[in-house]
Amino acid sequence: MEDKLQQQSSSIRKRLIGLDFYKAIGAILVIFIHVTATPVVSLAPGISLDILIFINRFAKPAVPMFIFASGMALFYSYKNKEFQYTTFLKRRFTKIFIPYLAWCAVYYACYVYRGVYPVSLTFFVQQVLNGRMLYHLYFVVTIIQFYFLFGIIRYLVMNYSGRLILPLGILINLLAYRWVPLDWTHRCFLTYIVYFLPGCYFAKDFEQAICYLKKYFWLITSVFVVSGIYYSYLFYCSMWKPESYSGIEIYVYCLFCVMGILFYFALSYFLEKRSGIVIKKIFNSLNAGSYYIYLSHPLAIIFAAAIANRIGLTGVIDGMLLQLALISVTAIPLSILYAKLKSRMKRT
């Protein structure tokens, strides 16, 4: 059974060219979002702030990219084989939820030690279920919702044209920005349908999707860049010019992320097609450890802040560089090593 699953996984990697690179790039972008988070709200207006805002905002499609990639990989895996909810959810539980639970425990222990969280089993369970143990864990709660709904989504994608389902998904997604309470916006599948469904349809006819991506690449790139600049400007206004803030940021964000998903996948596809063995190994390793990098890198940020405090490092940019350095020598290599050891143990 394990050999069969491994063969299926290999098939996905061979057929869906660019997916491994795509997830690796997504993991890198998530890191940039989090290490620039403090500088973009702390620095005074100036060239440094402007540059970091652009880096922070243009990395924002990272989580939607992972949602899109999940839809793509899941649909491709189950496109031509029987779908059984029990087996499917069991695999997702061990692969996704168990590591999530373990890292929730790590962050909980860390914050209990620092006196931030109370010692309470009820509190711990609540934080695990709502994805609020730490700022980045909402993604896991959202993707688990898609796992429970995947049987229905798979049926719709298999039996109905994207010309019908995708516009409906976009409409639901946009309405959800009004329906869903603000503090649940990033924890509800309704506000991510616009990313998951295209991933499924992308995998349904991958070759045709790539043809469209090539045909409209420069249009996608143009909209991505323009919407990204405007999205960055709106963020700047929300911080420094609230009187000129328009309040449409969430809709610009949606357009920007859809274009970002397509732009970064095109980039990943072209990069993988043109890369040599060494580059492919690097990106494949980053992809293998991407989920663990996502879960673990904030711990390196926490330790970097503690180190900066101890050595008297007060500069915002210096603190950001320390965070990047610590993530690079701890979270990334250790996540890759763990993923490889886990894969090797499954093969034996």
N, C-alpha and C positions, 0 to 999 in steps of 0.2 A: 504493500500500500504506500509506504513512504517513498519507495523508488518511483512508483507511478506518479505521485504528487510532485516529486523532484523533476521528472521528465516534463510534466505539464508546466511547471514553473519555468523550466529552460525554454520550452516552446514559446511562452509569453515573451521572454527576453529576446528571443531570436526574431519573432514576428513583429513585435511592437518596437520597432527601432526608435530610439530616443527616450524611451520610458525610464531606463536606468539613469541616464544623464539628467533627465527632467527632475526626478526625485532628489537627486544629488544637489542640483542647483536650488531646488526648493529648500533643502536643509540649510544650505549656505545663506539663503535669503532670510530665513527665520532668525538665524544668528545675528545678521545685520540689523534686523528690526529691533531686536532686544538690546543689543549693545549701544545702539544709537538712541534708544528710548529716553534715557535721562538727558543726554546733551540737547535733544531737540526741544525739551521743555525747560532747560536750565540756562542755556547760553543766551546772551544778549544778541539782538539783531546785528548781523554782520555777515561776512563772506563764509565764515566757518559754519554758522547756523544754516545759511542757505544751502550749502553743500550737504550738510548732514540731513536736512529736511528732505532733499531730493533722494539721498540714499535710503532713508527710512521709508519714504512714501513709495519709491519704485521697487522696494522689496516687499511691499504689502500684499501682492498677489500670492505670496508663499503658501498660506493656508488654503485659499481656494485652489491653488495648484495641487496640493495634496488631496483635496476632495475630488478634483477632476481625475487625478491619477488613480485614485481608489475606484472610482466608477469605471474607468477604462480597464484596469486590471481585473476587477471582479467580473465585469460583463464578458470580457474576453475568455476568462477562465471557465465560465459557465454558459458560454454561447452554444456549444455543441455537446453538452452533456447534461445528464439529469441533475436537477437542483433539489436537494433535500435540506430543509430548514435545520433539522437537528444537527446533521453533520456540519453544515455550513457555520452555524452559530457556535458549535463546539470548537471548531478551528479558530474562529475569530476570538473566542473567549481566551484560549491559551496563547494566541499570538499577539493580541492587542490588549485585552483587559488585564491579564495577569501582570505584564510589565507596567502597565498604567497604575495598577493597585500598589505594586512594589514601590514605584517612585512617589506615589501619594504618601506612602508611609515614611519614605526618606524625608520629603519636604515637611511633613507633619512633625516628625521628630526634631528636625532642624528648628522649626518655628516654636515648638514647645520649649526647646532648650533656650531659645532667645526670649522667651516670655511673651511671644506674640499670640500663640494659640493656647486655648485651655486644654487640660487633660480631660478629654471627654470622648467616649466611644460614639455617642450620638452625633457630636460635632464632626468627628472623623468621617462617619458614614455619610452624613449630609454633604460634606465637602467633596467626597469621592463621587457621589451620585450627580451632583450639580456641576462638577468640573471647576470648582473654585478653590481648590487647595493651593494652586499657584496660577498666575495670570495666563499661562500658555496652555493649560490642560483642558480648556473648553473644547479644543479640537477633538479630543478623544470622545467626549460625551456626544458631540455632533456626529462623528463618523459611526459610532455605535448605533445611533438612531437609524442611519442609512442601512446598516447591516440588518436590523430588524425589518426594514421595509424593502430589502433588496429583492425578495421574491416577487413582490408586486411590481416594482420598478422594472425588473427583468422581463416580466410578462408584457408590460406596456411597450418597452423598447423592441421586444421581439415581434410584436404583433401590430404596432402602429407606426406610421411614418413620423420622422422627426419634424416634418413640416406642421404636424398637428400637436405633438407632445411638447416640443421645445418652446413654441410661443406660449402655450398654456403654463409651462413651468416658469417662464419669465414673468408672466402676469401674476402668478401665485407668489413668486419671490418678491416682486415689487410691492404687492399688497401686504405681504408679511412684514415689511418694514413699518407698516402702520398698525398691523394687528398685534404683533408680538411685542410684549413689554421691553423697554430699552435694555434692561439688565439681562434679558434673555436673548437678545438679538443674535449674538454670536454663539449661542448654545442650542439653537433650534434648527432642525433640518430644513424648515420652510425657507429660511433666508440663505440657504446654500444649494437649493435645487438647481439654480441657474448654472452651477458649476458641476454638479454630479451628473445630471442628465446628459449634457454634451459629452462628458467622458464616456458614458455608455454608448452613445451613438457614434462617437469617434471610433470605438473598438468594434462596433457592429460592421462597419465597412472602412477599415483602416486605410486601405490604399486610396480609396476615393477621397477620404478626409485629408490625406496628405496632398493629393492633387489640388484640392481647394485651398489648402494652406499655402502651397507654392504659388498658386494663381493670384491669391489676394494678400500675399505677404507684405508688400509695401503699403497697402491700404491698412492692414492690421497694425503694422508698425507705426504708421502716421497717427492713427486714432489712439494707439497706446501712448505714444509720446505726448500728444496734445492733451489728452485726458489726464495723463500723469502730471503734467505741468500745472494744469488747472486744479487738480486734486491737491497738489503740494501748496499751491497758492491759497486754497480754501483752508488748509490746515494752518498755514501761517496767519491768515486772517482770524481764525478761531483763537489763536494765541495772542496776537499783537494788535489786531484791528477788528475787534468784535463788532464794531458799528457797521462794517462792510461785509460781515459774514452772512451768506445767503441762506444757509440751512439746507442746501441740496447735496451736501457732501456725500451722504449715503448712496444716492443715485449715481453720482459721478464715480464713487468707489466701485459700484457694481459694474458699470461700463468699463472702467479702467481695469478691473480684475479679469473680466471676460477677455478683453484684448490682451492683457498680460499673460493669461493662461495660454492663449494661442501663440503669442509672440515667443514666450519662453519655450514652448514645445517645439516650435519651428526651429528656434536656436539650438535646442537639444538634438533634434533630428539631424540638422545639417552638421552639427559638431561631431556627433557619433559617426556619421557617414564618412567624415573626413579625418577622423582621428586614428592614430596608430595604436599599437598594443598597449604601450605604457599609459597613455592618456585614458584609454578604455578601462584599464585595470584600476586606475585612480578613481574614476567616476563610478565604476561598478562597486568598488569598496565603500565609497561614500553612500551609494544607494543602499547597499546591504545594511549599513549601520544608521541609515537616515532616521528611522523611527526612534532608535535609542539616543541618537544625537538630539533629536527634538525633545525627548523626555528629560535628558540629563544636563543639557548645556546651561540652564538657569542656575544649577548648583554651582557651576564654575563662576558664574556672575556673582553669586552670593559670597563665595569665598574670595573673589577678587575685591569686592567691596570691603570685606573684613581685613584683607591684607593692606589695602590702600589706607584704611583707617589706622591700622597699627603702625605703618611706616610714615604716616603723616602726608600721604599723597592726596592733595586736595583739588588738583586741576581736573576739570570735567573731561577734557580730551585725554589726559594722562590716564584717568580711570577707565575710560572706554578702551584705550589701547591695552591696558592691563587685562581687561576682561577678554579681549580678543586673543591675547597671548595665552591666557590660562585655558580658554576653551580649545585652542589649537593644540595644546600639549596634554590635555586631559580628556575632555568630553569626546572629541572627535576620534583620536586614536583608540581610546578604550572602548568606545561604542563599536568601532569597526572590528576590533579584536574580539569582543564578545559575540558579535554577529557571526564572525568566521568560526569561532570555537563551537558555537551553537549549531551551525550548519554542518560542521565536521562531525559532531556527536550524532546528529540525525542520520548521517550516511553510514556510520559504523554500527 
